[in-house]
Amino acid sequence: MIAVPAAPELTAATILVVFAGVFLICFMKGAFGGGFSIVGIPLLSTVMDPVTAGGLLAPLLVAMDLFALRYWKPATWSKPDLIRLLPGLVIGIGFGFLLFRALDHRAIAIVMAAVTLAFVGLWLVGGANVTIRPRSSPKAVAAGVASGISTMVAHSGGPPLAMYLLPLGLSKDVYAGTTSLFFTVGNATKAVPWLLLVRPAGIDWELMAACLLAIPSGVWLGWRFHGRLDQRELYRACYGLLVVTALKLLWDGVSGYFA
């Protein structure tokens, strides 16, 4: 088991910063179905260490996902893709949990960033158009496993899933709904392992309770934003977020070697 980090101080500034980070993640879930939780972690990391932030987010992500399913109903799920993706996701989470201490989180972050930037680069070279490609079971399994490992290690499972789903040319609602259910299963699966690894203190639970208030409004505003985007705009936004996520992963990985 990893060392349990010190609990953050429960100050007004801490509550405000964590609330803002959770709200941002909720907005992303409402707008894109999930997969970009890492964009909110930098805010949390200003008032607590990243491991504590991971433990704090683990149960909150489950609550966000369950609320988001109010908008992303079964009609928005691509069931053929989920059947291919979910087994690999669960296997990846299990693998990530078993090797949590042994895995070099920095190297994983750098590799994931490089692959993601290459994927976006190829999209730009191809004219930034959505080229529809056929489904592939091996690619789906690989994406599920990679997403499971990265979401368990760093709450950054979005890029592998996006790299599989975006080339399929799904409608914007089906893309978001499929992503939402994928991470509902993933976050529910990894919640207990994360809590076992981090063991949140009483203050952490108080922060979680305060942040529950951010979920309804954050998800709803994200969902309204999703409705204003057309298909092309949503796909461009997703590719743009992949770049942001990749740069954040690259920074975390490289700076980790000099910490």
ABEGO torsion letter per residue (X at the ends): XBBBBBBBBBBAAAAAAAAAAAAAAAAAAAAAGEGAAAAAAAAAAAABBAAAAAAAAAAAAAAAAAAAAAABBAAABBAAAAAAAAAAAAAAAAAAAAAAAABBAAAAAAAAAAAAAAAAAAAAAAGGBBBBBBBBAAAAAAAAAAAAAAAAAAGAAAAAAAAAAAAAGBBAAAAAAAAAAAAAAAAAAAAAAAAAAAGBBAAAAAAAAAAAAAAAAAAAAAAAAAAABBAAAAAAAAAAAAAAAAAAAAAAAAAAAAX
